[in-house]
Amino acid sequence: MVKQLKKVNYSVLQNIEYPADIRKLNMPELNTLAQEIRSLMINTVATSGGHLASSLGAVELTLALHYVFNTPQDKIVWDVGHQSYTHKIITGRKDKFSTLRKQNGLSGFPRREESIYDTFNVGHSGTSISAASGFAEAGSLKGDTKKIIAVIGDGSMTTGMAFEGLNWAGAREKNMIVVLNDNEMSISPNVGALSSYLNRLMTGSALTKLRINTKNLLKKIPGVGKYLIKLIQQIEESWKTFFVPGALFEEMGFTYVGPLEGHRLNHLIKNFENVRGFPGPVLVHVITKKGKGYEFAEEDPLGFHGVAPFDVETGQAISSPTDIPSYTKVFGKTIVKLAHADSRIVAITAAMCEGTGLNQFCKEFPERFYDVGIAEQHAVTFAAGLAAEGIIPVVAIYSTFLQRAYDQIVSDVCMQKLPVIFAIDRGGLVGEDGATHQGLLDYSYLRSIPNIVVMAPKDENELQHMLKTAVDCGSPVSLRYPRGKGVGVTLDNELKNLEIGKGELLKDGSDLAIIAIGSTVNPALAAAEKLSVEGFKIKVINARFVRPLDEELILKTAAAIKKIITVEENMLQGGFGSAVLELLAEKGFTDIVVKRLGIPDEFVRHATQAGQRHKYGLDEEGIILAVREMLVKESNI
């Protein structure tokens, strides 16, 4: 068991650059390589942060896949990508692994632009089987013989899309392999010598050929052949189901193999070698231990799933001490407070209880807490059903994941004007998780929907009051707040309702107006204060609402000042600034100069949140530069 890994001699790993190198190794060398990869992984993530426990659990599985299959000609399609660090290390990126999740460094997820071994960009759950089906179908159309392997975790199997993919792939009968990486300990009794023996027997080429030849022979018997085949299949299925939990996958058209012990390289390699020659779709069920090889991660796989920099020897996070709570924590405490006062309030999450701050709610109100798994569409429509019966559901989901339930928000919530509250965590720039996890679209994709209130707080205290407002307003509500700690304001003990659609004047001025929303309000105010020292009179408005806008305040400001800068952590297309422009155009304010600060037409790559905000001019410095540019430009006209 690894605890302290600061001094490591990578005797085997130092000679590994690509999968072709590992195919030259014998079994003892492969086992040594697995341990050395774990050492590199732990030491690197201890510095950079990242998704550690999942990748630790998939080391042997990854090595076995690359050992048996001829990558990159054969395609491995990863689901989510949390478990792909070993894959990165042995596919030409070992020397760059120290740049993991850093600006201009390696992404924390598979990325096609990064390597030919990364076949498909991922970051969200449940996509691998559908993507692999596409690869397999394309291979069939082109006459390719390459193998297609989808690697999906057991958590991702809770997504509806995963079963849509299984349903399609099983019916198409194309050659592809789905590897179910299962780290649920409840299945561990199925793993052992007997199970391994049965699977080696069942995947052996002789038995496989016998099964196929027998079926082909029986088909030729007039009249009774198909009935004999069905009888044999029923007997075979009954025998297999007695030993293995694969009946569901077999019914969906897959040849089921498993469960296999996911940390025994020799067994994995032997079984993958056997499976490689199977015709049609195959599902290989592999049992792994999340956090394998690092004691602290094994003991707390949830805590080491997505981890900040930590001390390798103690497993403790390395962070600057602060008394400022995160927005997530403030949300969690506030919903508990509200739930004590109103028994109609329930909380729903999609496999993110800790991540969305609902762990305390779950402890205090277990009968009112629902974790639906990675199933955002179900979460939203489930909430709509609750709301239709007078319950007040609070659906806590990251901005990037709520995108997956857009149709349900439109048809099942807003069209029926059901009072579902969307507590949207990680709204805006999220930092090192990168492009697939940025929360930069929700203003745009929500404000176009009738009947919904879209709001964002300027700080953690306003978050409290907005949640109270959302609970009491009786209509669909989106409440968006950023990743990370608050700004450090005092939290009011008594919660109050805010007037829907009314902004807040924070600072008066006559030279230019900054209208900001959410996390950009305080940088805008700081910028205005600094500019006031230079003699600029900058008006600052906390918009509070993207929908409905405070039309009165915005139009009054436009009429008096005529120079406006809008600021948001959202895509400029269709976002808050666009809403302001639409309002001005609709009301005939054609002589107003408006500059919008936000995210341009591109996907934002990984870096620190501060680095991202600086790049796009959404920090104090960027706002100051925008104000100066506009005022200087106007004075020169």
N, C-alpha and C positions, 0 to 999 in steps of 0.2 A: 504494500500500500504506500503510495507516494504522499509525503507530507512536504518535504523540503527539496526543492529541485533547482536551486540556484547554480550549482556546479554539475554540469552534465557532460559526459563524453558521448557524442553522437557517432559511435563507431560504425553503425550501419547506415544511418540516415545521411551521413555526410557524403555517401556515394550515390544517393538517390536523387534524381532530378525529375524523371518521368516514369510513368507506369511500366514502360519496357524494362526499366532497371529492377523493379521489384520482381519481375517474372524470372529473373536469374537467381533469386534467393532460394535457399532451402528453408525448411520449416523452422528450425531454431533461429535462423536469421530473420525470418518474417516475424516471429514472436518478439525478438529483440527490437525490431523496427517499430512494432506497435507501442512498446513501452517508451521508446525514444520520441516517438511522435507525441505521445501524451505529455512527456516532459516539456517539449517545445511549446505545445499548445497551452499548457498551464502557465508557464513562465511568460508567454506572450500576452495572453488574455489578462494576466495579473497586472500588466502594464497598460494595455489598451482598452480593457473591458471587452465584453462580447458575449456570445451565446456559448457557454462552456460545457455545461452538463450534457447537452444533447450530442455535441461533437465527441466528448469523451466516450460516450456510450456506443458510438458508431465507428470506432477505429478499425477493429478487426473486420467488420462488415465491409467497410470501404476498401480495405486492402484486398479482401477476397474478391470483390467485384472487379477491381482493376487487374488483379492477378489472372482471373479466369477469362474476362472479356477483353476483346481487342480494342480498347479505347485509344483514340477518339473516334475510330471508324464505327465501333459499336457505341451507342449513345446511352449515357446515364442521365436521367432526368430527375433532379432532386425536388422534393416537395418542401416548401418554405425555405430550406437552405440552412436551418439552424445546425444541422448535423454535418455540414460539408467542409469543415476545416481540414480534416485529414485529406480530403479530395484536393483542396487547394495546395497543401504542402507537397503532395507527390505529383502534381501536374505543373511543374516548372515555376512554382511561386514560393518555394521554401525560403529563398534568400530575401524575399520581399515580405515575408510573413510578419515581420516586426512592424510593418506599416499598416497592419490590419485596422480598418475603420478610421484611419487618419486621413486628413485632407490630401488628395492626390495619391493616396495609398490604396491598398486592397480593400475591396468592398467586404462587408460582413456576410454577404450572400452571393450565390453564383451569379455571374454576370457575363453575358456573351462577349461583350467588348473586352473582357479581361483575358480570356483564354478560349482556345478552340475546344477545350475539354468541358467548358461550361456551355451546355447545349441549349439552355433556356433560362431566361432571367426570372427569378422568383423572389418571394418575400412574404407572400400570403399563402395560407393553407389550402390544400385540396386541389391544386392545379396539376399535379404531376401526371396523374393517370390520363386525364384528357389530353394533355400535351403529348405524352408518350403515344397515345392512340393516334394522334396526328402524324407523329414521326413514323409509326408503323404503317399507317395507311399510305403515306407518301412513299415509303419504301416499296410497298406492294405495287403502287402505280408505276414506279420507276424500275422495278425489277431488281431492287437491291436485296442482298441477303444479310445485311448487318442486323445485329441484335439491338433491341430497344428495351431498356430497363428503367422502370419508374421506382424510386425509393420514397416511400411515404411512411410517416410516423403514425402511431396508433391514435394520437390526438387528432391528426388531420382526417382520420377516418370518420370523425363525427361531422364532417362537412357534407352537405348534400351533394356538392359537386363531385366529391370522390366517388359516391355511389352512382351518380349519373355517368361518370367515366367508366366504372366497372360494368354497368349495365350495357353501355355501348360496346365496349371492348369485348366483353364476353359473347355478345351476339355476332360481332363481326368475324370472330375466329381468326384474327390475324396473329402472327407470331410476335408476342411481346411478353415481358416478364414484369410483374409487379412484386416488389419486395416490401412487405409490411414489417417495418422496424418497430417492434412492440416492446416497450419497457414497463408494461403493467405487471406488477409483481403477482397479481392474482392468477396469472397464467403459468407461473414458474413451476408448479407441481407437474405440469405436462412435460417439463424439460428433464431429460435424464438419459441413461444408457439405452433403455428400451425405446424411447421416442427417437433417439438418434439412429438406432439400428433399424427401426421401421422405416424411417425416411430414406436411409441409404438404400434399403431394399426397394422401396417404392419408386425411387428415382433412378434405380439402376437401368442401364440400357437394355438388358436382356428382358426384364419384366415389362418395360415399356413397349418394346417391340412385340412381345407376346400379346399384350393387351390390344394393340393396334391390329396385329395380324388376325387375332381371333375375331375381332369385330368385322373386319373386312371379309373374312371367310363366312361368317354367319349371315352377312348381308346377301350373299349369293344363294342362300337356301330359300327356295320359293315358298311363299305363304307364311312361314313361321320364323324366318330369320330375324325380323325386327322385334318380334316378341321375345325371342331368346336373348337378344342384345339387351333389351330393357330389363329382363330378369337378372342377367349377369351384372348389369350396372347397379340394380337395387341391392344385390348381395354385396357387391364391392363397396357401395356407399355405406351400407349398414356396418360392414367390418371396419371401414376407415373411421366412421363417425364415432365408433366405440372408443377409438384411441385418440383421435385428433379433432379439434374444433373447426373443421373446414367445410362443413356441409353447406353453409350459406354461399361461400365462394364457388363451390362446385355447382350449385344450383344456378349461379349467374354465368356459368359457362367456362369457368377457370379450372384448370388442373391445380389442386391444392397440394402444397408440400409444406410440411411443418408440424409442430414448431421446431425450429433448429436452435441450438445454443449459439448465441450471437458472439461469444467471446472465445470460441474454439476454432481457430483458423483452419485446422486440418479438416474438420467436419464441414465448415462453410465452403471451403474450396471444393471438396469432393462433391457436395450436393449441387453447387453451382455448375460444376463440370457436367454432371448428369442432366441437370435442368436445361443447360445450354442447347441440347439437341431435341428438346420437346417441341412438338408442333402445337400451334395455337396458343392461346393466352394461358399463362401460368402465374399463380400467386404463391410466393415463397414467404412463409411466416417465420420471422426471426425474433427470438427473445433476447433483449439486451438490457443492461443495467444503466440507467441514466446516471452520469457522473462517474462511471467506471474508472477505477485506478487512482482517484483522488479522494481521500477520506471525507473531507468536508463537503465535497460535491455529492458523494454517495449518501451522506447523512442528510443533506438538505438540497435535493435536486431542484426544487422550486427556487430556492434562493440563489442557486448557481446556474439557473437557466439563462437569464440575461443579467450579467453581473458587471458592476463598476470595477475599476481597478482595486486590487486587494493584495494583502500580504500573503505570500505563498505559505509561509510557515504556520501562520495562525488561521488563515482563511478569513480574516477580518477585513472589511472594506477600508480602503484608504481614502478618507474624505476630510475636508476642512470642517471642523465643528461649527455648527450653526443652530440657532434657535428658531430660524425662520422655517415654518412648515411648507411643504410642497402644496401646490394647488390640489393635487390628488388627495392628500391627507386632509386638507380643509373640506373638500367635497365629502369625503368619507365621514368625518365628524358631524358635518351639517346634516347629512341625510339621516344619520342615527338620531340626532336631536329632533328633527322633524318627524321621524317615524314614531318616536315616543309620544308625540302630541297628536298624531293622526294614524290610526290603525289601518287606514286604506292604502297607505304607502307601501309599495313593494319594490324590490330591487332586482334587476335582471342583468346578467353579464354573459358574455360568450367566451368562456374559458379564461377569463381574466379577472378573477376575484381580487387577487393581491394587486395586480397592475392597475386596476381602476379604483383601488382604495375601499373595497367593499368587505374586507375581511372582518372588521368590527361589526358591521351590519349583519353579516352572516352568523356571527357568534351570538349576537343579542336577539336576532329575529330569524332563526333558521327556517321557520315555517313561512316566512315572507321573502325568502331569498331564493333566486333561481339561477343556476348556472346551466345554460342549455348546451354547453360545448361549443366548438367552433362552428356555429350555425347562426350567423347574424340575421339571415332572412327569417328564420324561425323565431329568433328573439323578438324581432320587430312585430311580426304578425301575432305572436303569442301575447305581446304587450297590448296590441290593439284589441284582442279578445278580452283581456282583463279589463281594459279601459271601458269597453262597451258594457261591462257589468258593474261599473261604478268604482272599480279599483283605480288607484293612481300609480301607474308603473313608471319607474325611473330606469331607463335603459342606459347603462354605462358602457360605452364602447369607444375605442380609439377612433379618431377621425378617419384614418386610412382604412380601417376595417368596416366602418359604417357605409362606405361606398358600395360594399357588396350587397346592401339591402335597400338600394335606392327605389326599386319598384314597390317594395313593401311600404316604404315611407310615403310614397305618392298615393298608392291605391288603398292600402289597408289602414293608414293612419290619417293622412291629411284630407283625402277625398271624403272621409267620413267624419272629419273634424273631431277625432277622438283625442282626449287629453293625455297623450303619451309624452313623457319628458325624455329627451335625448341628452344625456350628460356626456358631452363629447370631449374626452381626454386627448392629450397630445395634439391639440389643434395648433396649427402653425408649423414652424420649423422644429424638427425633432433631433437634429444632430447626427450622431454617428451611425444610426441605423440606415440612413441613406434614402435613396429615391423611392423605394417601395413603401416607406413608412412615413413620409412627410404628410402632414395634415393640412394641405394647402388648397383643397378643393371644396370644402364644406360650405363656406359662404356662398360660393357660386352655385353649387348643386342644390342647396336648400332654399335660397332666397327666391328662386323662380317658382316654388311650389305654393299654391294658394293655401290659406288658413294657418300656416305655421309662423310662429314668432321665432326670430333668429337673433340671439343676443350673445354678448361676450363681455366679461368683466375686465376692468382696468387693473384690479388687484384681488388678493385673496379675500378681503373683507367684502368687496362688492360681489364676489362669487357667492358668499353666504346668502346675501339678500336676493340675488338672482335666482337661486335655487328655491328659496321661499316663494318668490314671485311666480316661478314656474309651477310649483305645486298648487298654488291658489288660483291661477288664471283660467283654468278650464278649457284650454285649447292645446293643440300640439305645440311643443316648445323645443328649440335647440339651444342648449347652453354650452358654449365652447370655451375651453380654457387650455393653457399651454402646459407643456412638459416642464418639470423642474420646480424649484422653490418659488415662493411668492416674493413680493417686493419688501416685506418686512413691516407692514402696517399693523396697527392694533386691530384686533378682531372684536367687533361689537358683540355683547352678550345677548342683546335682544335683536331678533331678526325682523325685518320690515319688508313690505312690498314696494317695489319700484313701479312708477307709472309706465305702462307699456307704451313704447314708441317715443319716449322722452329722453333726450340726451342731457348732458351736464356741461355747463360752462365752467371751465377750470381756471382760465386766465383770459382777461380781456385785452384787446389790442386793436390797432387800426391799420397797420401796414400789410398784414397778411394773416390768414386764418389756417390753422392746422386742424383738420377734423380726423381724429384717430379712433381706432376701435381695438378693444381687447389689449393684448400684450404690447401694442405699440403706443399706448396712451402715455405711459410714464416716460419713455424715451422722448416723446414729442414734447412733453411738459418740461423736461430737463433741458432740451434743446432751446426752447423758448426762453427759459430763465437765463441761460447762458447768453443768448442773443440780446436779451434786454440790457445786459451790461454794456453792449456795444451800441445801444441806442435804438434797437429795433423793437417795435411794439407788435408782438405776435399774439394773436388770439388762439387759444387752445380749447377745443371741444372734445369731450369724451362722448362719442356717439352712442355707446351702449347697445344700440339696436341696429342690425343690418336690415331687418324687416320687422315691423314697419319703421321706416326712417322718421326722424324728428323733422318733418318737412318745415314746420314753422321756424325752428331755430336755424336750419340750414339756409332757407331762403332769405331770412332776415340778415344772416351773416353775409351771404352773397351780395345782397343789395347794398350793404354798407361798405364792404371791403373789396370785392371783385377779384381778389387773388386768393386762391384756395389750394392747399396741399392736402390730399387724403393719404392716410397711412394704414396699412393692413399687412398681416402675415398671411397672405392668401394670393392665389393667382390673380393677376390683374384682369384677365378675361372674365367678365361676369361677376366680379367680386364687389366689395363694398364701394370702392371708388367708382366703378361702373354704375352702381345704384345712384350715387350722387350725381353723376353726369346725366343719367336718364331723367332724374328729377328736374335738374336745371333746364334741360332741353324741353321737357314737357311743359314747364311753366314759362318758357320763353326767355330765359336768362341766357341770351346769346353773347353777351359781352363779358362773360366771366372767364378768367384764365384759370384753368385747373391743371394741376400736376398730380399724377397718381404715383405713389410709392407702394411697391408690392413686388411680387415675384413675376418676372417676365415669362414669355412663352417657352419654357424649358423645364425639364425635370431636375430637381435639385439633388446633387450628389452628397455623399457623406462628408462631414466635417464637424467641428464643434458647433453648438448653437450660436455662440458668440461670433465665430468665424463666418457662419452663414449669414447672420444678420448684418455683419459688416460688409460682406460681399454685395449684398443687395440693397445697401443703404438704408436699412431699417433700424439701425442703432442711433444713438444721440448724434454721433459725428455725421452719419449719412443724412439725417434730417436737417442738420445745420447747413450742410453743403447744398442741399436742395433749396432751402429757404434763401440762402445767399444768391444762388444762381438765378432764382426767379426774380428777386428784388433788383439785382444788378441788371438783368436782362430788361426788366420793365423800365428801369431808370434810363436805359440807353435808347429806348424807342422814341 
